[in-house]
Amino acid sequence: MAENQPTKSRRESVLGRMRTKYPEKKFEDEEELFGQIDDDLAAGEEEIGKYKEREQILTDGFSRDPRAANFFVRILKGENPWSALVEMVGVDGVAELLNDPAKQEEFAEANRKYVERIAKEKSLGEEYEANFASSMKLLEQMQAERGLSDEQIDGAMDFIMKMVNEAIMGKFTPETIDMALKAINHDAEVEAARAEGEVAGKNAKIDEKLRKTKAGDGLPAMGGATVAVPTEKRKGFFDDLPRRKF
C-alpha cells in the first residue's frame, strides 16, 4: 500500500460519515466522494472566513474603546443594558451624553430610524398575521378537495419552510435542489403527456372516420361528405352469349 493511501478502515469511516450526511448519495466512486469532500471544505472555509471577519470587527471596536468590551460582556452575561451603562458612567454621565449639543442631530437621526423600524415591524407583523390566516384556510380547502392527510399537509409545509430558511441563509442542500428539479421535470412531463393525449385523440377520431367510411363502401368526397357508390354485378362472357353474333 502506498504511503499516502488511507487504510481500508479509515476510508470506510469517511464513507460512512459522508453517506450519513448525504443519504441521497451512494459515493460509489472516488470522484464523487472527493468532489463532495472538496465542496464541504470550501463551504467550511467560507464560513470560517465570515466568522473571522465578524470577530475582527468586534476586536477592532473593543480596541478603540475598552468600555465597549466590558459593556458587551456584561450584556452577554444577562445584565440589564441600562443598569450596566449607569454603573459604568453614572446617571449624570448618561444625562450628559443625551444632552450633548454636538450629538443632538445624531440622536435625532437614530431615533427616526428606530421609529421607522418599529412601525415597519408592526406593519409586517399585521400583514403576516393576515396572510397566515388566509394560507391556513387555503391549506384546509386543498386538504378537503384532494383528500390529503394531516401528515401530508405537515410534510409539505415543513419542506416549504425548509426551502424558505435555505433561501434566507443563501445555502441550499442537494435534497432541496433535487426536489426543485423533480417539480420542474414533472410539469414538463405533464405538458408532454397532455400534448400526446391530444394527438392520440385526434388520430383516434381520424381512424374512426376512416373505419366508418370503409364499412359503408363509400369514398370520401369534397368537404368531408361521403358518397355511396352503387355496386353492380359484373357481367361475365356467357351472360351476353345469346345476343352475340358470330
N, C-alpha and C positions, 0 to 999 in steps of 0.2 A: 504494500500500500504506500502511495506517495506520502511524503512528509506532511504536506499541507492539506491532504484529503481528510474530511471529517470521518470519525468512526461510524459504524452502522447504527449503534445505539444513539449517538448524537444526532445523526440525520433523522432517525425515526422520531426522536424527541421534537426536533424542529418541525417535521411534517405534521406531527400530532397537534402541536400548538397552532400551526397555520390552518389546519383543517378545522380546528375548534373555532378559530377566529373567523374563518370564511367557510362555513358549512356548505355553501353552494358550489365550492370549487373542490376538485379532486387532487390537483397538483401531482399528476401522473408523470410529468416530465420536469426536468430541472430548469428549463427555460421559464416555464410558468411559475415555478416555485421561487427562483431567484429574482424573477421580474417583480413578483409581489413583495418580496422582502426589500428590494430596492425602492419600490414605491413607498413602503412603510417607513423606511429610513429617511427618505426625502421629506415625507409628511412630518415625521418626528423632528427633523432638523428645523423645518419651517416653524413648527410650533414652539420649539425651544428658543428660536430666534425672536419670536414675538414676546415670549416671557422675558428674555433678556432686555429687549427694548423697553418694556414697561418697567422692569426693575431699574434700568438706568435712569429713566425719568424720575422715579421716586428717589433714587440715590442723589441725583443732581439737586432735586428740590430740598432734600433734607440737609445737604451740604451747604446750601445757600442760607438756610435758616434752621438751626438745630431745634428750635422750638416746634417747628412743624413735625419733626420726627417724634418728639415727645407727645405732642397733641394726637398724632395719628395712632401711636401705640396705645395710648390710654383709651381712645375710642374703640380700638380693636379688642381691648380687654373688657368692654362693656360699660364704660363710664359714660355718663351724660355729657354730650359735647359742650353744652353751655357751662356746666359745672367745671369741667376741665379747663375751659377757656378762662373763666373767672378766677380759678385757682392759680392759673399761670400769670395773668396780667392784672387781676383785680377788677372790681366793678367800675372803679374810676377809669381804669385803662380801657375797658370796653366802651364806656360812655365817651371817653376822649377820642377813641377810634371812630365811633359812629358820628361824632360831631366835628370831625376834622374837615375844614372847608375844602381842602385840596382833594378830599375823597368823595365829596358830595355827588359830583357828577357820575363818578364811577359807581357809587352805591345806587344811585337812581337808575342807571342802566341795568345793573344787576337785579334790582327789584322788578323792573319792567320785564326782564326775561323770566323771572320767577312767576310773575302773574300770568304771562302768556303760556308758560309751561303748564301751570295748574289748570288754566282754562282749557287748554288743548287736551290734557289728560282727562278732564271731566267730559269734554265733548266726545272724545274717543271712547270713553267708558260707556256713555249713554248709547252711542252708535253700536258698540259691541253688544250690549245687552239686547238692543232691538234686533240686530242681525242674528244673534244667537237664538232668540226665541223663534224667529222665522225659520231658521235652519232646523230646529228641533221639530217643528211642525212638518217640514219637508221630509225629514227622516221618517217620521211616523207614517206619513202618506205613502212614501215609497215602500216601507216595510209592509204595509197593508196590501198595496197593489201587487207587489211581487212575491208575497208570502215568505218574507225573509225572517230568520230567527233573530233573537236579541244578540246572539253570539256573532252572527254575520254582520249586523249593523255595527256592533262594538269593534269588530276586527277592521271593518272599513274605516271607521273614524280613527282608530289607533294608527292605521297606515297613513291617513291623511295628515294627522298631527306629526307623525314622524317625518314626512316629507317637508312640512312647514318648518319644523325645527332644523332640518338639514339645510333648507334654503336660507334660514336666518343665519346659521353658523357658516354657511358657504362651504360645507363639507358633506358630499354625498357618498353613500355606500353603494357597493356593486348591486346589492339587493334592490335598492330604490331605482337605480338606472335600468336594471333588468325588467322591473315591473313597468316602468315607463315605456320601454321598447316593446314589451308584450302588448301594452294597451294600444300603441301606435299600429303595430302589426295586426292586431285584432280588428281595428277599424278598417284597415286596408283589405283584410280578408273578407270582412262582411260586405264591403262595397263590391269586391270582385265576385262574391257569391251572388249578390243581388243582380249584377250585370249578367252573370252567366245564366241565372234563372230567367231573366227577361228574354235572352236569346233562345233558351231552350223552349220557353213558352211560345215564342213566335214560330220556331221551327215545328213545334207540335201542331200549331194551327195550320201551317202550310201542308204538313203531311196529311192532316185530316181532310183538308180540302181536296188534295190530290186523290186520296183514297175514295172519297165520295164521287169524284169525277170519273174515276176508273170503274167504280161499281155501277154507275149509270150508263156506261158505254157512250159517254158524250165526250166532246172535246172542249177545252177552254176557249171561249170566244172573247172578243174585244170587250173591255170593260169588266171583265171578270165573270160574265154570264156564261152559262153552259148550254150549248145547243145539242140536243139529241139528234143523232144521225140515224135515220131509219135503216133497218137492215133488210136485205132481200136475198132470198136463196139463189145462189149462183146456179145457172143452167149448165147442165152437162152436155156432152156431144150427142147423146142418144135422145135427149128430151126434144130436140128440134128435128129429129130424123125424118118424120113423115113429110115434112114440108120441104125437105131438101130435094133438089133435082140433080140427077147425075147425068 
